[in-house]
Amino acid sequence: MDGERAPGRQRFTAPQVFLLAGSFLITLGSFAVLPYMSVVLHQRLGLGLGTVGSVLAVASLIQFSGGIAAGPVTARIGLRGSMLLALALRTAGFAAFVPGLTSPVLAVGALFLVSAGAALYLPANKAYLVDGATEAGRPRLLSASSSAFNAGMALGPPLAAPLVLGSPAVLFACVTGLFALVGVGHALLPPGRGTWAGAAPGTSAPKREPAPATADRPDGSPKDGCGEGGSAGDRSAGAPGGDRRRPSPFAVTVLSVYVFMFFQHYLALYAVPRTSAGFYGAVLAGYAGLLVVAQPLLSRRIAALTYRGAMRLGFGAMAAGAAGIGLGGHVGIGAGSALMCLGEIVLFLKNDLEALARSPAPAAAVFGRQRLAAGIGAFGSGVAGGLLYGAAEAAGSARGFWAAVCLQGLLLPLVLLGGRAAPSSRAARHPGVERPPGGPGRPFRSSR
């Protein structure tokens, strides 16, 4: 039967294939423009660096924190409608950049429109992708989505580089046309249900019996593995301030992005003077290629990890990566970057899977909260990173910065892990229940 088919044998549907291709094109267009916004605002429009920094900070805040609106918007107009609204905002924003090349007010307004569209699009995109998918199929879908996005991020900047300063109007016009075409394709998609995996259109999530308790899941997961309607403990754990007996996906996402963004923000500042701009470019290309190839290959193994195990592996890899980068040289920076990539692959995918598994909310709302968590982590890293790197340089050793990142990657997760989970009331009421075969290492029952 189809429902019993192994996850690796399930084929993507035509809408899923289109959405993955669209994700690549959207990110390709976005990253043909957005990485160069500081250049456009400062060099072409003459804004001061302080003003440029403030504008980019507000744009980032809109892009990340605005994701929390994805749930209510999707509830009102549906998944396809949310994606169309988001693409309309982004298309209008890129179009406004053409006259905005002579007007700072128009350019800043255009950037905010693009950011607002991005805030709405990503949660709706991921929710549509997993809409109706089995829990076992989610890791492959979300890892393929991540690969599509990362491929666009890798190719966008080098493709746009010749046009950024020489013919920016042509660049913005091309990106506007690309987004318009992708928007037309989205309009032809069937409307997503925006409900829970396995629910019939127009219905709410079915009631499911909890699975036997495990050390990592003391309250149990839904018996059918769809994960959207678990116990009260599962549901509260998916939101900020939820069940404190095991790590909250929201809190772990904040910390994951916080540690990772030190690498993203400060690698260039550290690596280019110690190696070369060409080597740094090669590291970025290799990093993107590793993400694109490795995450789909590792998705089922990541899904099979317990959440605590994924945290130990992911944060351990990031801490080791920071230590490697701190050693300097081509080998240290290259190997450290590869370890950072491993940490990103494990943590970012597992956080989304865990958040989906524990929350009774529609997937768009879950991804919106995850987006907000990423914004909080990125903001905290930006504030702390500048202070730490400045202090390290003032002390005469930028390596001290990476030592500090390494220590944070090792120590801060311990606050969230905080020892083993306490036995649940359900387990206390049924002390004779034994751990199922395979224990915590069995395939993840509650699996972005």
C-alpha positions in Angstrom: 0.0 0.0 0.0 1.1 3.6 -0.6 0.9 4.3 3.1 3.3 1.5 3.8 5.9 2.5 1.2 9.3 3.2 2.5 10.0 6.9 2.8 13.0 6.7 0.4 10.7 5.3 -2.4 8.0 8.0 -2.2 8.2 10.4 -5.1 7.7 14.1 -4.8 4.4 15.3 -6.2 4.3 17.7 -9.1 3.4 20.7 -6.8 6.2 19.7 -4.5 8.7 19.6 -7.4 7.5 23.0 -8.7 7.8 24.4 -5.2 11.4 23.1 -4.8 12.3 24.6 -8.2 10.6 27.9 -7.3 12.5 28.0 -4.0 15.7 27.8 -5.9 14.7 30.6 -8.4 13.3 32.8 -5.6 16.5 32.6 -3.6 18.6 33.0 -6.7 16.8 36.3 -7.5 16.8 37.5 -3.9 20.5 36.8 -3.3 21.4 38.4 -6.6 20.3 41.7 -4.9 20.2 41.6 -1.1 23.9 40.9 -0.4 24.7 44.0 -2.3 22.2 46.3 -0.6 24.8 48.0 1.5 26.8 48.8 -1.7 23.7 50.3 -3.4 22.5 52.3 -0.4 26.0 53.7 0.5 27.9 54.0 -2.8 25.1 54.8 -5.2 22.6 56.6 -3.0 25.1 58.2 -0.7 23.6 57.1 2.6 25.9 57.2 5.6 27.1 53.9 7.0 25.3 54.4 10.2 22.0 55.0 8.3 22.7 52.0 6.1 23.3 49.8 9.2 20.0 51.0 10.7 18.1 50.3 7.5 19.5 46.8 7.2 18.8 46.1 10.9 15.1 47.1 10.4 14.8 45.1 7.3 16.2 42.0 9.1 13.8 42.6 11.9 10.9 42.7 9.5 12.1 39.6 7.6 12.5 37.4 10.7 9.9 38.7 13.3 7.3 39.2 10.6 7.2 35.4 10.1 5.0 35.3 13.2 2.2 36.8 11.1 2.3 33.8 8.7 0.0 31.7 10.8 -2.9 34.2 11.1 -2.5 35.2 7.4 -2.6 31.6 6.3 -5.6 30.9 8.4 -7.5 33.7 6.6 -6.4 33.3 3.0 -4.8 29.8 2.8 -1.3 28.5 2.0 -1.4 29.3 -1.7 -2.9 32.7 -1.0 -0.2 33.5 1.5 2.5 32.6 -1.0 0.9 34.7 -3.7 0.6 37.7 -1.3 4.2 37.3 -0.3 5.4 37.0 -3.9 3.3 40.1 -4.9 5.0 42.1 -2.1 8.5 41.0 -3.2 7.8 41.6 -6.9 6.5 45.1 -6.1 9.6 45.7 -4.0 12.1 44.7 -6.6 10.2 46.7 -9.2 10.3 49.7 -6.9 14.1 49.5 -6.8 14.3 50.6 -10.5 13.1 54.2 -9.8 14.6 53.8 -6.3 18.0 54.0 -7.7 17.6 57.7 -7.7 15.6 58.0 -4.5 16.8 56.8 -1.1 13.2 56.9 0.2 11.9 54.6 -2.6 14.9 52.3 -2.2 14.4 51.9 1.5 10.7 51.4 1.1 11.4 48.8 -1.6 13.7 46.9 0.7 11.1 46.8 3.4 8.5 45.5 1.0 10.9 42.7 -0.1 11.6 41.9 3.6 7.9 41.7 4.4 7.3 39.4 1.5 10.1 37.1 2.7 8.6 37.0 6.2 5.4 35.6 4.9 6.7 33.4 2.1 9.1 31.0 3.8 6.7 29.7 6.5 3.9 29.3 3.9 6.3 27.6 1.5 7.4 25.0 4.0 3.9 24.4 5.3 2.7 23.8 1.7 5.6 21.5 1.1 4.8 19.2 4.1 1.0 19.7 3.8 -0.5 16.1 3.8 2.9 14.5 3.9 3.6 11.6 6.3 5.9 12.3 9.2 8.4 9.9 7.7 8.4 11.9 4.5 9.0 15.3 6.2 12.8 15.1 6.6 13.4 14.4 2.9 11.0 17.2 1.9 12.5 19.8 4.2 16.1 18.8 3.5 15.4 19.1 -0.3 13.9 22.5 0.4 16.9 23.6 2.3 19.2 22.4 -0.5 17.1 24.4 -3.1 17.4 27.5 -1.0 21.1 27.1 -0.4 21.8 26.5 -4.1 20.1 29.8 -4.9 22.1 31.6 -2.2 25.3 30.2 -3.6 24.7 31.2 -7.2 22.9 34.5 -6.8 25.8 36.8 -5.7 28.3 35.7 -8.4 25.8 35.9 -11.2 24.7 39.4 -10.2 28.2 40.8 -9.4 28.9 42.2 -13.0 25.6 44.2 -12.9 25.4 45.5 -9.4 27.3 48.7 -10.0 27.4 48.9 -13.7 23.8 48.2 -14.6 21.7 47.9 -11.5 18.5 48.8 -13.2 18.9 45.9 -15.5 19.5 43.6 -12.6 16.4 44.8 -10.7 14.3 44.5 -13.8 15.4 40.9 -14.4 14.7 39.9 -10.8 11.3 41.5 -11.0 10.5 39.5 -14.1 11.7 36.3 -12.5 9.5 36.8 -9.4 6.5 37.7 -11.6 7.0 34.4 -13.5 7.4 32.4 -10.4 4.2 34.1 -9.0 2.2 33.0 -12.1 3.4 29.4 -11.5 2.3 29.6 -7.8 -1.2 30.8 -8.9 -1.5 27.5 -10.9 -0.8 25.3 -7.8 -3.7 23.6 -6.1 -4.8 25.3 -2.9 -3.0 23.8 0.1 -5.1 22.6 3.0 -3.1 24.3 5.7 -4.2 21.7 8.1 -2.4 18.7 9.6 -0.8 15.7 8.0 -3.3 13.1 7.2 -6.4 15.3 7.8 -9.0 15.5 5.1 -9.5 18.8 3.4 -11.6 21.2 5.5 -11.2 19.0 8.7 -9.2 19.4 11.8 -6.5 17.1 13.0 -7.8 13.6 14.0 -7.4 12.4 17.5 -4.5 10.0 18.0 -3.4 7.8 20.8 0.0 8.5 22.3 2.9 6.1 21.6 4.7 4.3 24.4 6.9 6.7 26.5 10.7 6.9 25.9 13.5 8.6 27.8 13.5 11.4 25.2 9.7 11.5 24.9 8.2 10.9 28.3 4.7 11.9 27.3 4.7 9.8 24.1 4.1 10.8 20.5 1.0 10.4 18.4 0.6 6.8 17.6 0.3 7.3 13.9 3.5 9.3 13.8 2.0 12.4 12.3 3.0 14.4 15.4 0.6 17.3 15.2 -1.7 16.3 17.9 0.4 15.0 20.7 -0.1 15.2 24.4 -0.4 18.5 26.3 3.2 18.3 27.2 4.2 17.9 23.6 2.1 20.9 22.6 3.3 23.2 25.2 6.9 22.3 24.5 6.7 23.5 21.0 6.0 27.1 22.1 8.1 29.6 24.0 7.9 28.9 27.7 6.5 25.4 27.2 7.2 22.1 28.9 10.5 22.5 30.8 11.1 18.8 31.1 12.9 18.7 27.8 14.4 21.4 25.5 11.9 23.7 23.7 12.5 23.8 19.9 11.9 27.5 20.0 14.7 28.0 22.6 17.0 25.6 20.8 16.5 27.4 17.5 17.3 30.7 19.2 20.6 29.2 20.5 21.4 27.4 17.2 21.1 30.5 15.1 22.9 32.6 17.8 26.0 30.4 17.7 25.9 29.9 13.9 25.7 33.6 13.1 29.1 34.3 14.7 30.5 32.2 11.9 28.4 33.8 9.1 29.1 37.4 10.2 32.7 37.2 11.1 34.4 34.5 9.0 35.2 36.9 6.2 36.7 39.5 8.6 39.0 36.8 10.1 39.7 34.6 7.1 40.5 37.0 4.2 43.5 38.7 5.9 44.9 35.3 6.9 44.4 33.5 3.6 43.0 35.3 0.6 39.7 36.5 -0.9 39.9 33.7 -3.4 40.2 31.1 -0.7 37.4 32.6 1.2 35.2 32.5 -1.9 36.2 28.8 -2.4 35.2 28.1 1.2 31.8 29.7 0.7 31.2 27.7 -2.5 32.3 24.5 -0.9 30.1 25.2 2.1 27.0 25.8 -0.1 27.8 22.7 -2.1 28.1 20.6 1.0 24.8 21.8 2.3 23.1 21.1 -1.0 24.4 17.5 -1.2 24.7 16.4 2.4 21.5 17.4 4.0 19.2 15.3 1.8 21.6 12.3 2.2 21.6 12.7 6.0 18.0 13.7 6.5 16.7 10.2 7.6 19.6 9.7 10.0 19.0 13.2 11.5 15.3 12.3 11.9 16.2 9.1 13.7 18.3 11.0 16.3 16.7 11.9 19.6 16.5 15.6 20.2 19.1 15.6 22.9 21.4 13.5 20.7 21.0 16.0 17.8 21.8 18.9 20.1 25.0 17.2 21.3 26.1 16.4 17.8 25.1 19.7 16.3 26.4 22.1 19.0 29.5 19.9 19.4 30.2 20.2 15.6 29.8 24.0 15.8 32.1 24.2 18.8 34.7 22.1 17.1 34.3 24.2 14.0 34.9 27.4 15.9 38.0 25.9 17.5 39.3 24.8 14.0 38.8 28.3 12.5 40.6 29.8 15.5 43.7 27.7 14.7 43.9 29.7 11.4 45.5 28.7 8.2 43.9 27.1 5.1 43.4 23.7 6.8 42.0 25.0 10.0 39.6 27.5 8.4 38.5 24.9 5.8 38.0 22.1 8.2 36.3 24.4 10.8 33.9 25.6 8.1 33.0 22.0 7.2 32.2 21.2 10.9 30.1 24.4 11.1 28.2 23.1 8.1 27.6 19.8 9.8 26.2 21.6 12.8 23.9 23.7 10.7 22.6 20.6 8.8 21.8 18.7 12.0 20.4 21.5 14.2 18.4 23.5 11.7 16.6 20.4 10.2 16.0 18.7 13.6 14.7 21.9 15.2 12.0 22.2 12.5 11.1 18.5 12.7 10.8 18.7 16.5 8.7 21.9 16.4 6.3 20.4 13.9 6.1 17.2 16.0 5.2 18.9 19.2 2.8 21.6 18.1 -1.0 21.2 17.4 -0.9 24.4 15.3 -1.0 24.5 11.5 2.5 24.1 10.0 2.6 27.7 8.7 2.2 29.0 12.3 4.9 26.6 13.5 7.4 27.7 10.8 6.5 31.4 11.6 7.5 30.8 15.3 10.7 29.1 14.2 11.4 32.1 12.0 10.9 34.4 14.9 13.3 32.3 17.0 15.9 32.6 14.3 15.5 36.4 14.3 16.0 36.5 18.0 19.1 34.4 17.8 20.5 36.4 14.9 19.9 39.7 16.7 21.6 38.5 19.9 24.6 37.2 17.9 24.9 40.5 16.0 25.0 42.5 19.3 27.3 40.1 21.1 29.5 39.4 18.1 30.5 43.0 17.6 31.5 43.4 21.2 33.4 40.1 21.3 35.3 40.6 18.1 36.2 44.1 19.1 37.5 43.0 22.5 39.5 40.2 20.9 41.1 42.5 18.4 41.8 45.1 21.1 43.5 42.3 23.1 45.7 41.6 20.0 44.3 38.1 19.2 41.3 37.6 17.0 41.6 33.9 17.8 40.2 34.7 21.2 36.9 35.5 19.5 36.6 31.9 18.1 37.6 30.5 21.5 34.7 32.4 23.0 32.4 31.1 20.3 33.6 27.5 21.0 33.0 27.9 24.7 29.5 29.2 24.1 28.7 26.3 21.7 29.8 23.9 24.4 28.3 25.5 27.5 25.1 27.3 26.5 23.3 24.1 25.3 23.9 22.6 28.8 21.5 25.1 30.1 18.8 23.8 27.8 19.7 20.1 28.3 19.7 20.5 32.0 19.9 16.8 32.7 17.6 14.0 31.8 13.9 14.5 31.4 11.7 13.9 34.5 9.3 10.9 34.3 5.9 12.0 33.0 2.7 11.5 35.0 1.6 9.0 32.5 4.7 6.9 33.0 4.2 7.2 36.8 0.7 5.9 36.4 1.9 2.9 34.4 5.3 1.9 35.9 5.1 -1.5 34.1 5.4 0.1 30.7 8.7 -1.0 29.1 10.8 1.0 26.7 10.0 -0.2 23.1 12.7 -2.1 21.2 15.4 0.1 20.0 15.0 2.7 22.8 15.8 6.3 22.1 17.8 5.4 19.0 14.8 4.1 17.1 13.5 6.2 14.2 12.1 9.5 15.4 8.4 9.0 15.9 7.4 12.7 16.1 9.1 14.0 13.0 10.6 21.0 8.4 
